């Protein structure tokens, strides 16, 4: 299908777009779900569970979550933990090593970290973890108090950004 992906009605409403009502009348863009934080999967362990525990309250407080988002968040947390582990290896040992014959080689973690970073950036756009994604969610009637709360939450979300 050519062109950009359709914007969900809830995102259009959050922006204050007139298209939100048009979307409800025609296609009702997107699945209607109750907002709220999904439960952390029992199989999520280690760094991934820590990332979940840090990220979910921030996204839920910003109103970006529904229980149906649990699998996507678990995938993001797992990928982030793996990216962090690859970066730890690179920080400790550098990005190049000498093979058995003394020739310099690039560590496999270089490619792993780069691939994970690309995947994480895609998730970040979908989960509104980038400033650009959040800027598209400007509400119609923002108040100074709501703006300062939103800025505080946005600052906390920044630590999850890769680049």
Backbone torsions as a table, in degrees:
resi	resn	phi	psi	omega
1	UNK	NA	118.7	-178.7
2	UNK	-73.4	158.3	177.5
3	UNK	93.3	174.1	-178.9
4	UNK	-71.6	160.1	177.6
5	UNK	-65.3	145.8	176.2
6	UNK	-64.5	142.2	178.9
7	UNK	-85.0	129.8	178.8
8	UNK	-59.3	147.6	-178.5
9	UNK	-57.1	-39.3	-179.1
10	UNK	-62.7	-38.1	177.7
11	UNK	-67.8	-38.6	177.5
12	UNK	-63.8	-41.5	177.4
13	UNK	-61.7	-44.4	-179.2
14	UNK	-61.9	-31.8	177.6
15	UNK	-77.1	-17.9	-175.4
16	UNK	82.3	24.2	-176.6
17	UNK	-79.2	142.0	175.4
18	UNK	-67.7	-20.0	-178.6
19	UNK	-69.9	-16.8	179.6
20	UNK	-61.7	-44.3	179.4
21	UNK	-69.4	-38.5	178.8
22	UNK	-64.0	-39.4	179.1
23	UNK	-65.7	-37.0	178.8
24	UNK	-66.6	-37.7	-178.2
25	UNK	-70.6	-37.2	-174.7
26	UNK	-92.7	-67.3	-172.3
27	UNK	-113.5	-14.6	-176.3
28	UNK	61.1	44.9	-174.1
29	UNK	-37.2	122.1	172.9
30	UNK	90.4	159.3	179.4
31	UNK	-82.6	135.1	177.9
32	UNK	-86.6	120.8	179.5
33	UNK	-133.3	154.8	176.2
34	UNK	-75.4	136.0	177.8
35	UNK	-71.3	156.4	177.7
36	UNK	149.1	163.2	-178.3
37	UNK	-81.6	135.4	174.5
38	UNK	-75.9	154.0	176.3
39	UNK	-72.9	147.8	179.0
40	UNK	-71.0	129.1	178.8
41	UNK	-63.1	141.8	-178.8
42	UNK	-63.6	-29.9	-177.1
43	UNK	-78.2	-8.7	179.3
44	UNK	-78.6	119.1	-174.6
45	UNK	-131.3	167.9	172.9
46	UNK	62.5	-137.5	-178.8
47	UNK	-59.6	-35.0	-178.8
48	UNK	-63.1	-40.3	178.1
49	UNK	-66.6	-38.3	177.8
50	UNK	-63.3	-44.2	178.9
51	UNK	-62.7	-43.3	176.4
52	UNK	-56.1	-49.2	-176.7
53	UNK	-62.4	-31.3	178.5
54	UNK	-80.3	-39.6	-170.7
55	UNK	-82.4	-43.2	-174.0
56	UNK	-59.7	-46.3	178.8
57	UNK	-61.2	-34.5	179.2
58	UNK	-67.7	-46.2	179.8
59	UNK	-68.7	-37.9	178.7
60	UNK	-66.6	-41.5	177.9
61	UNK	-63.5	-29.4	178.2
62	UNK	-83.3	-7.0	179.0
63	UNK	80.4	22.6	-176.6
64	UNK	-97.0	0.1	-171.5
65	UNK	-115.8	153.0	170.6
66	UNK	-140.0	155.5	-179.7
67	UNK	-55.0	-28.2	-179.7
68	UNK	-67.8	-14.6	-179.2
69	UNK	-81.3	-0.1	-174.1
70	UNK	-57.1	-44.0	-177.7
71	UNK	-68.1	-40.4	178.2
72	UNK	-63.9	-41.7	178.6
73	UNK	-66.3	-39.9	178.1
74	UNK	-63.3	-40.2	177.6
75	UNK	-64.1	-44.5	178.4
76	UNK	-61.1	-46.6	-178.6
77	UNK	-62.2	-40.1	179.1
78	UNK	-65.5	-46.7	178.9
79	UNK	-62.7	-40.1	179.7
80	UNK	-64.0	-42.4	178.8
81	UNK	-63.0	-40.4	178.4
82	UNK	-67.1	-41.0	177.7
83	UNK	-61.0	-44.4	179.8
84	UNK	-60.9	-42.1	179.3
85	UNK	-63.6	-42.8	178.2
86	UNK	-63.2	-40.7	179.0
87	UNK	-66.9	-34.1	176.3
88	UNK	-62.8	-43.2	178.9
89	UNK	-62.0	-43.6	-179.4
90	UNK	-67.3	-36.6	178.3
91	UNK	-66.8	-38.1	-177.7
92	UNK	-76.6	-40.8	-172.2
93	UNK	-114.5	-0.7	-177.3
94	UNK	81.2	172.8	-176.4
95	UNK	-94.2	-4.9	-179.7
96	UNK	-128.9	142.3	175.6
97	UNK	-133.9	166.3	177.8
98	UNK	-100.1	128.5	-179.9
99	UNK	-78.1	-174.6	-176.4
100	UNK	-58.2	-29.1	-179.7
101	UNK	-94.4	4.8	177.4
102	UNK	88.8	5.0	178.8
103	UNK	-84.0	140.5	178.7
104	UNK	-73.0	137.7	178.9
105	UNK	-133.5	151.9	175.2
106	UNK	-80.3	136.3	178.1
107	UNK	-66.2	144.8	177.1
108	UNK	-60.4	-27.9	-178.9
109	UNK	-64.0	-22.8	177.2
110	UNK	-62.2	-50.5	178.7
111	UNK	-67.5	-38.7	179.1
112	UNK	-62.1	-47.3	-179.5
113	UNK	-63.1	-40.0	-179.8
114	UNK	-66.0	-43.0	178.5
115	UNK	-63.8	-45.3	178.8
116	UNK	-63.0	-38.2	179.0
117	UNK	-61.8	-41.6	177.9
118	UNK	-63.0	-44.2	178.6
119	UNK	-64.1	-42.0	-179.9
120	UNK	-63.8	-38.5	178.7
121	UNK	-62.5	-36.7	176.7
122	UNK	-65.5	-44.3	176.9
123	UNK	-62.3	-40.7	-178.5
124	UNK	-60.5	-38.2	177.5
125	UNK	-66.4	-41.2	-179.0
126	UNK	-69.0	-33.3	-176.8
127	UNK	-96.0	10.2	179.4
128	UNK	59.6	40.4	179.6
129	UNK	-95.4	0.3	177.9
130	UNK	-109.7	151.0	177.5
131	UNK	-58.4	-36.8	179.9
132	UNK	-65.3	-42.2	179.3
133	UNK	-65.3	-42.1	179.3
134	UNK	-68.8	-29.8	-179.0
135	UNK	-67.2	-21.1	177.8
136	UNK	-82.0	-2.1	-179.3
137	UNK	-110.7	41.0	178.2
138	UNK	-72.2	129.2	-179.5
139	UNK	-81.9	155.7	-176.1
140	UNK	-67.8	-42.5	-176.0
141	UNK	-118.6	77.5	179.8
142	UNK	-85.7	140.5	177.6
143	UNK	-110.3	158.8	179.0
144	UNK	-58.4	-38.3	179.2
145	UNK	-66.1	-43.1	178.9
146	UNK	-65.5	-37.1	178.8
147	UNK	-63.8	-41.5	-179.0
148	UNK	-69.5	-37.3	176.2
149	UNK	-65.1	-42.4	179.3
150	UNK	-63.1	-39.7	179.1
151	UNK	-65.3	-39.3	178.6
152	UNK	-64.9	-43.0	178.1
153	UNK	-65.7	-39.9	179.7
154	UNK	-63.0	-39.6	178.8
155	UNK	-63.3	-39.0	178.2
156	UNK	-67.1	-36.3	-179.8
157	UNK	-69.7	-23.4	-176.6
158	UNK	-59.3	-30.1	-176.9
159	UNK	-68.0	-14.0	178.2
160	UNK	-88.7	-6.2	-178.5
161	UNK	-78.6	136.4	-177.1
162	UNK	-78.4	-48.9	-175.8
163	UNK	-129.5	NA	NA
